[in-house]
């Protein structure tokens, strides 16, 4: 029951955030995407160093 409430609350917060702060929401997504890409690049460099 708690999980369902938290899930719907999170979805409602995301909708509110995107609707009333679209620039901030876009910056958050852009930052998270950059972080994920940096992590992936680090893993790629690590495994590339193991093979070479």
N, CA, C and O atoms as CSV, one atom per row, in Angstrom:
chain,resi,resn,atom,element,x,y,z
A,1,UNK,N,N,0.825,-1.196,0.000
A,1,UNK,CA,C,0.000,0.000,0.000
A,1,UNK,C,C,0.874,1.267,0.000
A,1,UNK,O,O,0.612,2.204,-0.755
A,2,UNK,N,N,1.904,1.289,0.844
A,2,UNK,CA,C,2.793,2.439,0.928
A,2,UNK,C,C,3.524,2.638,-0.393
A,2,UNK,O,O,3.694,3.765,-0.857
A,3,UNK,N,N,3.958,1.522,-1.000
A,3,UNK,CA,C,4.679,1.597,-2.271
A,3,UNK,C,C,3.807,2.246,-3.344
A,3,UNK,O,O,4.291,3.055,-4.136
A,4,UNK,N,N,2.532,1.894,-3.368
A,4,UNK,CA,C,1.604,2.445,-4.344
A,4,UNK,C,C,1.408,3.942,-4.121
A,4,UNK,O,O,1.364,4.713,-5.081
A,5,UNK,N,N,1.292,4.348,-2.883
A,5,UNK,CA,C,1.127,5.773,-2.563
A,5,UNK,C,C,2.375,6.561,-2.956
A,5,UNK,O,O,2.273,7.637,-3.544
A,6,UNK,N,N,3.556,6.022,-2.629
A,6,UNK,CA,C,4.800,6.709,-2.988
A,6,UNK,C,C,4.993,6.788,-4.497
A,6,UNK,O,O,5.485,7.794,-5.007
A,7,UNK,N,N,4.610,5.739,-5.210
A,7,UNK,CA,C,4.721,5.745,-6.664
A,7,UNK,C,C,3.841,6.827,-7.269
A,7,UNK,O,O,4.302,7.612,-8.097
A,8,UNK,N,N,2.583,6.876,-6.864
A,8,UNK,CA,C,1.664,7.888,-7.402
A,8,UNK,C,C,2.068,9.287,-6.964
A,8,UNK,O,O,1.904,10.243,-7.722
A,9,UNK,N,N,2.592,9.419,-5.758
A,9,UNK,CA,C,3.084,10.716,-5.303
A,9,UNK,C,C,4.270,11.181,-6.137
A,9,UNK,O,O,4.367,12.358,-6.484
A,10,UNK,N,N,5.176,10.254,-6.459
A,10,UNK,CA,C,6.322,10.588,-7.298
A,10,UNK,C,C,5.902,11.001,-8.695
A,10,UNK,O,O,6.449,11.947,-9.260
A,11,UNK,N,N,4.936,10.297,-9.251
A,11,UNK,CA,C,4.433,10.644,-10.583
A,11,UNK,C,C,3.771,12.020,-10.558
A,11,UNK,O,O,3.969,12.824,-11.470
A,12,UNK,N,N,2.988,12.289,-9.521
A,12,UNK,CA,C,2.340,13.596,-9.398
A,12,UNK,C,C,3.378,14.708,-9.265
A,12,UNK,O,O,3.227,15.776,-9.858
A,13,UNK,N,N,4.433,14.456,-8.486
A,13,UNK,CA,C,5.499,15.451,-8.336
A,13,UNK,C,C,6.189,15.716,-9.661
A,13,UNK,O,O,6.462,16.870,-9.992
A,14,UNK,N,N,6.477,14.666,-10.430
A,14,UNK,CA,C,7.118,14.850,-11.734
A,14,UNK,C,C,6.254,15.676,-12.681
A,14,UNK,O,O,6.757,16.559,-13.376
A,15,UNK,N,N,4.972,15.393,-12.707
A,15,UNK,CA,C,4.062,16.151,-13.565
A,15,UNK,C,C,4.031,17.615,-13.133
A,15,UNK,O,O,4.085,18.516,-13.970
A,16,UNK,N,N,3.943,17.848,-11.824
A,16,UNK,CA,C,3.939,19.217,-11.301
A,16,UNK,C,C,5.237,19.934,-11.656
A,16,UNK,O,O,5.213,21.085,-12.093
A,17,UNK,N,N,6.377,19.251,-11.468
A,17,UNK,CA,C,7.692,19.834,-11.717
A,17,UNK,C,C,7.844,20.219,-13.186
A,17,UNK,O,O,8.321,21.310,-13.500
A,18,UNK,N,N,7.441,19.330,-14.075
A,18,UNK,CA,C,7.554,19.605,-15.513
A,18,UNK,C,C,6.576,20.701,-15.927
A,18,UNK,O,O,6.912,21.532,-16.772
A,19,UNK,N,N,5.390,20.722,-15.360
A,19,UNK,CA,C,4.374,21.695,-15.755
A,19,UNK,C,C,4.718,23.111,-15.286
A,19,UNK,O,O,4.507,24.076,-16.021
A,20,UNK,N,N,5.243,23.236,-14.070
A,20,UNK,CA,C,5.459,24.565,-13.514
A,20,UNK,C,C,6.909,25.026,-13.536
A,20,UNK,O,O,7.170,26.213,-13.339
A,21,UNK,N,N,7.844,24.140,-13.766
A,21,UNK,CA,C,9.266,24.483,-13.852
A,21,UNK,C,C,9.924,23.722,-15.003
A,21,UNK,O,O,10.835,22.927,-14.772
A,22,UNK,N,N,9.478,23.953,-16.230
A,22,UNK,CA,C,10.015,23.165,-17.343
A,22,UNK,C,C,11.511,23.376,-17.575
A,22,UNK,O,O,12.217,22.432,-17.933
A,23,UNK,N,N,12.003,24.597,-17.375
A,23,UNK,CA,C,13.438,24.840,-17.568
A,23,UNK,C,C,14.263,24.086,-16.538
A,23,UNK,O,O,15.287,23.489,-16.871
A,24,UNK,N,N,13.823,24.113,-15.294
A,24,UNK,CA,C,14.534,23.385,-14.241
A,24,UNK,C,C,14.472,21.879,-14.475
A,24,UNK,O,O,15.459,21.175,-14.264
A,25,UNK,N,N,13.314,21.385,-14.910
A,25,UNK,CA,C,13.169,19.955,-15.185
A,25,UNK,C,C,14.106,19.534,-16.320
A,25,UNK,O,O,14.716,18.467,-16.260
A,26,UNK,N,N,14.218,20.371,-17.350
A,26,UNK,CA,C,15.108,20.053,-18.461
A,26,UNK,C,C,16.563,20.041,-18.003
A,26,UNK,O,O,17.341,19.190,-18.434
A,27,UNK,N,N,16.932,20.971,-17.139
A,27,UNK,CA,C,18.303,20.998,-16.627
A,27,UNK,C,C,18.616,19.766,-15.785
A,27,UNK,O,O,19.727,19.238,-15.848
A,28,UNK,N,N,17.654,19.307,-15.003
A,28,UNK,CA,C,17.853,18.104,-14.192
A,28,UNK,C,C,18.087,16.899,-15.093
A,28,UNK,O,O,19.009,16.116,-14.863
A,29,UNK,N,N,17.261,16.752,-16.111
A,29,UNK,CA,C,17.400,15.612,-17.034
A,29,UNK,C,C,18.729,15.695,-17.783
A,29,UNK,O,O,19.406,14.685,-17.970
A,30,UNK,N,N,19.095,16.895,-18.207
A,30,UNK,CA,C,20.359,17.082,-18.920
A,30,UNK,C,C,21.539,16.714,-18.025
A,30,UNK,O,O,22.471,16.046,-18.473
A,31,UNK,N,N,21.506,17.139,-16.780
A,31,UNK,CA,C,22.580,16.834,-15.839
A,31,UNK,C,C,22.663,15.332,-15.565
A,31,UNK,O,O,23.754,14.763,-15.552
A,32,UNK,N,N,21.516,14.691,-15.345
A,32,UNK,CA,C,21.506,13.249,-15.109
A,32,UNK,C,C,22.012,12.489,-16.326
A,32,UNK,O,O,22.746,11.510,-16.185
A,33,UNK,N,N,21.631,12.926,-17.507
A,33,UNK,CA,C,22.107,12.283,-18.731
A,33,UNK,C,C,23.616,12.410,-18.876
A,33,UNK,O,O,24.287,11.457,-19.273
A,34,UNK,N,N,24.150,13.581,-18.557
A,34,UNK,CA,C,25.590,13.781,-18.616
A,34,UNK,C,C,26.325,12.908,-17.623
A,34,UNK,O,O,27.395,12.376,-17.920
A,35,UNK,N,N,25.749,12.765,-16.444
A,35,UNK,CA,C,26.353,11.915,-15.419
A,35,UNK,C,C,26.371,10.455,-15.862
A,35,UNK,O,O,27.375,9.764,-15.689
A,36,UNK,N,N,25.277,9.991,-16.425
A,36,UNK,CA,C,25.211,8.609,-16.911
A,36,UNK,C,C,26.240,8.388,-18.020
A,36,UNK,O,O,26.887,7.342,-18.073
A,37,UNK,N,N,26.386,9.368,-18.899
A,37,UNK,CA,C,27.365,9.249,-19.981
A,37,UNK,C,C,28.794,9.232,-19.432
A,37,UNK,O,O,29.639,8.495,-19.939
A,38,UNK,N,N,29.068,10.028,-18.411
A,38,UNK,CA,C,30.398,10.029,-17.793
A,38,UNK,C,C,30.709,8.676,-17.152
A,38,UNK,O,O,31.828,8.174,-17.260
A,39,UNK,N,N,29.721,8.097,-16.492
A,39,UNK,CA,C,29.906,6.780,-15.867
A,39,UNK,C,C,30.165,5.722,-16.943
A,39,UNK,O,O,31.065,4.893,-16.806
A,40,UNK,N,N,29.366,5.763,-18.013
A,40,UNK,CA,C,29.550,4.799,-19.098
A,40,UNK,C,C,30.928,4.960,-19.736
A,40,UNK,O,O,31.574,3.966,-20.068
A,41,UNK,N,N,31.380,6.186,-19.907
A,41,UNK,CA,C,32.711,6.430,-20.474
A,41,UNK,C,C,33.792,5.872,-19.558
A,41,UNK,O,O,34.774,5.298,-20.029
A,42,UNK,N,N,33.613,6.041,-18.249
A,42,UNK,CA,C,34.574,5.499,-17.293
A,42,UNK,C,C,34.660,3.982,-17.359
A,42,UNK,O,O,35.752,3.414,-17.339
A,43,UNK,N,N,33.503,3.325,-17.439
A,43,UNK,CA,C,33.502,1.872,-17.569
A,43,UNK,C,C,34.157,1.444,-18.872
A,43,UNK,O,O,34.920,0.478,-18.899
A,44,UNK,N,N,33.860,2.159,-19.951
A,44,UNK,CA,C,34.478,1.840,-21.240
A,44,UNK,C,C,35.991,1.982,-21.198
A,44,UNK,O,O,36.714,1.136,-21.724
A,45,UNK,N,N,36.470,3.051,-20.571
A,45,UNK,CA,C,37.917,3.242,-20.440
A,45,UNK,C,C,38.550,2.140,-19.599
A,45,UNK,O,O,39.630,1.647,-19.923
A,46,UNK,N,N,37.872,1.755,-18.517
A,46,UNK,CA,C,38.379,0.714,-17.632
A,46,UNK,C,C,38.520,-0.611,-18.375
A,46,UNK,O,O,39.577,-1.241,-18.343
A,47,UNK,N,N,37.437,-1.030,-19.050
A,47,UNK,CA,C,37.483,-2.306,-19.752
A,47,UNK,C,C,38.425,-2.259,-20.949
A,47,UNK,O,O,39.052,-3.262,-21.292
A,48,UNK,N,N,38.524,-1.085,-21.588
A,48,UNK,CA,C,39.483,-0.940,-22.673
A,48,UNK,C,C,40.913,-1.090,-22.188
A,48,UNK,O,O,41.754,-1.648,-22.893
A,49,UNK,N,N,41.195,-0.593,-20.983
A,49,UNK,CA,C,42.533,-0.730,-20.410
A,49,UNK,C,C,42.830,-2.177,-20.036
A,49,UNK,O,O,43.977,-2.616,-20.120
A,50,UNK,N,N,41.811,-2.919,-19.625
A,50,UNK,CA,C,42.017,-4.327,-19.292
A,50,UNK,C,C,42.378,-5.134,-20.531
A,50,UNK,O,O,43.221,-6.028,-20.452
A,51,UNK,N,N,41.775,-4.848,-21.646
A,51,UNK,CA,C,41.997,-5.598,-22.867
A,51,UNK,C,C,43.341,-5.240,-23.495
A,51,UNK,O,O,44.028,-6.112,-24.028
A,52,UNK,N,N,43.719,-3.968,-23.436
A,52,UNK,CA,C,44.958,-3.526,-24.103
A,52,UNK,C,C,46.205,-3.947,-23.389
A,52,UNK,O,O,47.309,-3.642,-23.841
